[in-house]
Amino acid sequence: MKRPIAVVGPTATGKSELALQLADSLGGEVINADAMQIYRGMDVGTAKMPPQQRRGIVHHQLDVLEVTETASVARYQAAARSDVEAVLERGAVPIIVGGSGLYVQALVDALTFPATDAAVRARWESELSARGAGALHRDLAAVDAEAARNILASDGRRIVRALEVVELTGQPFSASAPTVGVPRWGTILIGLDRATAELDARIEARTSTMFAEGLVEEVTHLVGVGLLEGVTARRALGYAQVLAALDGVHDLAEAQRATVAGTRRYVRRQRSWFRRDARVQWLDAADPALAETVIGLVSGAGAT
């Protein structure tokens, strides 16, 4: 059986282009693992590969949600696993590509999702608004010290989720942590990165291009079809900053600067997430022979 290849790592490293080259060479189909590219109409600001540039290669998990819908890792896990298995059944190579660490992990590891309760979640979110993330982090430390050690005191969303799980299950949040071992389907994980100065320059150039090529117009259009009603889509990098500009919080120049700064912070989080995974084989995305190197690696590992 052919083994999937997951191309992971920080944003703006060149993952999408490598995925196309691998799919071309190995007879593959692409499975998106970017949490914001799943949204229909969010194209410019997510650097989604335009259809005319996909070389006729089938892509999965792109444009599957409206911006009014809330993204769910559990939904993604079920749908993307089904896609991977269908690609394998067709005798093709699934090329998983994206920088959303939890989405990749949900796809290749034994990750389960504890039940949720809207009333309990709302109560903790109200506590978060009233008391702040720091106070809730102390609450979490009192009932689940391990979760508190692994969640930043400023990460209100994850703190709320951890407290919700502890309340509903009576078990530590860490009990639902993924089991990391041999990746599902024997997936080979390839990590791309670049020198920090080079990647910073690429982020700045890409953000400038996004604003020049219609990000503001895209956000304006999406507002008209319900972007403000959504929970997750409106928070995406670039979109949140443009929405603030449209609301008069700052001007578009500041929105662009804030997008660059936010993307650089996101890169640091991505690096931290993926570098913890010893299964990832890291490569320099600037290597002109990158695709050939990866093909050599996966062929040696018995991918085809």
C-alpha positions, 0 to 999 in steps of 0.5 A, a space after each residue: 500500500 502506498 503511504 501518505 506524505 505529510 508536508 508540515 511546518 511554518 507558514 510561507 515556507 513553500 509547502 503548497 508548491 512542494 505538495 504539487 511537485 510531489 503529487 505530480 511525481 508520485 501520482 498523488 492527491 492533496 489533502 489540505 491541513 490548513 484550518 482556514 483554507 477549509 473556508 469557501 471564499 477565503 482565498 487571498 488572505 489564506 494564500 490558497 492555491 488558485 484552481 488554475 495553478 493546481 496542475 489538474 491535481 485533485 485537492 481535498 478539504 478546501 472550500 468545504 465550509 461557509 464563513 458562518 460555520 464554526 470549524 471543528 477539528 473533530 469534523 475535519 478528522 472524520 472527513 480528512 481521514 475518509 479522504 485519505 483512505 479513498 485516495 489510498 483505495 484509488 492507488 494514489 499517494 495522499 499528500 497532506 499539506 498544511 501548518 495547522 498542527 492540531 489538524 495534522 495530529 488529528 489526522 495521523 494520531 490517535 486523537 479523541 475529542 471529549 464531549 462538549 456542553 454549550 451551557 458549561 462552555 458559555 459559563 466558563 467563557 463568561 468567567 473568562 470575560 469577567 475575571 481574565 485568562 490569568 485567573 482561570 489559569 489558576 483555577 485550572 492549575 488547582 484541578 489539573 496541574 499538568 494541563 496548566 503547565 502545558 497551556 499558556 496563561 494567556 490562552 483563554 480559549 484553551 483554558 476554557 476548553 480544559 476546564 470544560 473537559 475536566 468538569 464534564 468528564 471528571 478526568 484531567 484534560 491531559 487524559 484526552 491527549 493524543 497517543 503519539 506513536 507510529 503515524 496512521 497509515 505509516 504516514 511520512 512526515 516532512 517538515 519544511 523551514 527556512 532561516 528566520 530572516 529569510 522567512 520574515 522577508 517572505 512573510 512581509 512580501 506575501 502580506 504585501 501581495 495579499 493587500 495589493 491583490 484584493 484582501 480588503 475587497 475579499 473581506 468586504 465581500 465576505 462580510 456581506 455573506 456573513 463573516 461577522 456571524 462566524 466564530 472562527 473564520 473572522 479571527 483568521 490572520 489578515 481577516 481580523 486585522 482588516 475587519 478592525 480597519 473597516 471598523 475604524 480601529 486602525 488604518 489599512 497600513 496598520 492592518 498590514 503591519 499587524 498582519 505581518 507581526 501576527 504571522 511572525 508570532 504564529 510561525 513561532 508557535 508552529 515551530 514550537 508545535 512541530 519541532 516537538 514531534 521527533 517523527 518529522 524529518 526537517 529539510 531546508 525549504 530553500 534547497 533547489 533540489 528539495 522535491 528530489 530530496 523528498 522523493 528520495 527519502 520517501 522512496 527509501 522509506 517504501 512510500 511507493 
